[in-house]
Amino acid sequence: MQNSRTAASELKNTPVDLSEYQYVPQRYYGRIVASIVILVLLALLINAFAHGKIEWRFVGQFFTAKAILTGLGNTIVMSILAMALGVIFGVIIAVMRMSSNPVLSGVAIGYTWIFRGTPLILQLLLWFNLALIFPTISIPGLFSFQTVDIMSPFTAALLGLSINQGAYTSEVVRAGLISVDQGQYEAAKSIGMTRIHALRRIILPQAMRVIIPPIGNEFISMVKTTSLASMIQYSELLYNAQTIYFANARVMELLLVAGIWYLAVVTLLSIGQNRLERYFGRGTRRRNS
């Protein structure tokens, strides 16, 4: 038994000469075939756009047209405002959802159920036609307005987009709050902090590393979702592009202009999102290093 162990140990320590062997790399034929198919399809797609009935000079001509740039500005403004309000609504609803008060938690659950359960375009149309239900908006003795005068395309789009976004953001924020260890809540309570103070100073800063990535994705999605506001005549990028091609029949060219601008804005936002993720993930990287 001892001799066999000694022989095995000597064999293990003996260098092996691999020069007489030939290295044969493993062939991934499936990957090669898939790559070839993808390249062929890309080549066909590029060829179709290159030789299709697209006047590329019109793409360049309308790329910086005043109406397009105005629509782009309106899209960016609406995205920022709607997302900011959506985050505010989301934080409030998330805190209400985690409350021990059954009324607050019930209202939060109902809010999320309604605005996540109905199509956004339906909500936009309801806000835009709110005057059919409430002809006037008033507080007796203070003010009274005709709803049709207040509920402009901008107002309806802002309310519809932000309130809908708040329903989704609330779940993101709630997931971030749940990710913080329960001991953090107890530690804050032990030093006399109120629940709101603890959320603001201790819990939310720790939850941000979980919240930021999906919120960044939601903001990027918001830029594209504003295109739905064209259904209620809000003058955003796609609506203005449609207005132009209704007049000159250059449908594909104007759609390409809008698509390129959407891609440009989304690319810039993606870069900013990556930097924010690195900033809030510093503590995690230090612990893992």
Residue pairs with C-beta under 8 A, 6 or more apart in sequence:
52 252
53 252
54 252
54 253
54 256
55 250
55 253
56 253
58 250
58 253
58 254
59 253
59 256
59 257
59 260
62 68
62 244
62 250
62 253
62 254
62 257
63 257
63 260
63 261
65 244
67 240
67 243
67 244
68 237
68 240
68 241
68 244
68 257
68 258
68 261
70 235
70 240
71 235
71 236
71 237
71 238
71 239
71 240
71 241
72 237
72 261
72 265
74 234
74 235
74 236
74 237
75 223
75 226
75 227
75 236
75 237
75 265
76 223
76 265
78 154
78 157
78 158
78 161
78 226
78 229
78 234
78 236
79 219
79 222
79 223
79 226
81 158
81 162
82 157
82 158
82 161
82 162
82 165
82 222
82 226
83 162
83 165
83 218
83 219
83 222
84 162
85 158
85 162
85 163
85 165
85 166
86 161
86 162
86 163
86 164
86 165
86 166
86 168
86 169
86 218
86 222
87 165
87 166
87 169
87 215
88 166
89 162
89 163
89 165
89 166
89 167
89 169
89 170
90 165
90 166
90 167
90 168
90 169
90 170
90 171
90 172
90 173
91 169
91 170
91 173
92 166
92 170
93 108
93 111
93 112
93 166
93 167
93 170
94 108
94 169
94 170
94 171
94 173
94 174
94 177
95 199
96 104
96 105
96 107
96 108
97 105
97 108
97 109
97 112
97 170
97 174
98 105
98 174
98 177
99 105
99 108
108 170
111 166
111 167
111 170
112 167
112 170
112 171
114 167
115 123
115 163
115 164
115 166
115 167
116 167
116 168
120 160
120 161
120 164
120 225
120 228
121 228
121 231
123 160
123 163
123 164
124 156
124 157
124 160
124 161
124 228
124 229
124 231
124 232
125 231
125 232
126 160
127 151
127 155
127 156
127 157
127 159
127 160
127 232
128 151
128 153
128 156
128 160
128 232
130 147
130 151
130 156
131 146
131 147
131 148
131 151
134 147
135 146
135 147
135 148
136 144
136 145
136 146
136 147
137 144
137 145
137 147
137 150
138 144
138 145
153 229
153 232
153 233
153 234
153 235
154 234
156 232
156 234
157 226
157 229
157 232
157 234
157 236
160 229
161 222
161 225
161 226
161 229
165 218
165 222
168 218
169 215
169 218
172 211
172 214
172 215
172 218
173 207
173 211
175 210
175 211
176 204
176 207
176 208
176 210
176 211
177 199
177 203
177 204
177 207
179 207
179 210
180 203
180 206
180 207
184 198
184 202
184 203
184 206
185 198
185 203
187 202
188 197
188 198
188 201
188 202
188 203
189 198
193 201
193 202
208 280
209 277
209 280
209 281
209 283
209 284
212 273
212 276
212 277
212 280
213 273
213 277
216 269
216 270
216 272
216 273
216 276
216 277
217 273
219 269
219 273
220 266
220 269
220 270
220 273
223 262
223 265
223 266
223 269
224 262
224 266
226 234
226 236
226 237
227 236
227 237
227 238
227 239
229 236
229 239
230 236
230 238
230 239
230 242
233 239
237 258
237 261
237 262
238 258
241 254
241 255
241 257
241 258
242 254
244 250
244 254
245 251
245 253
245 254
245 255
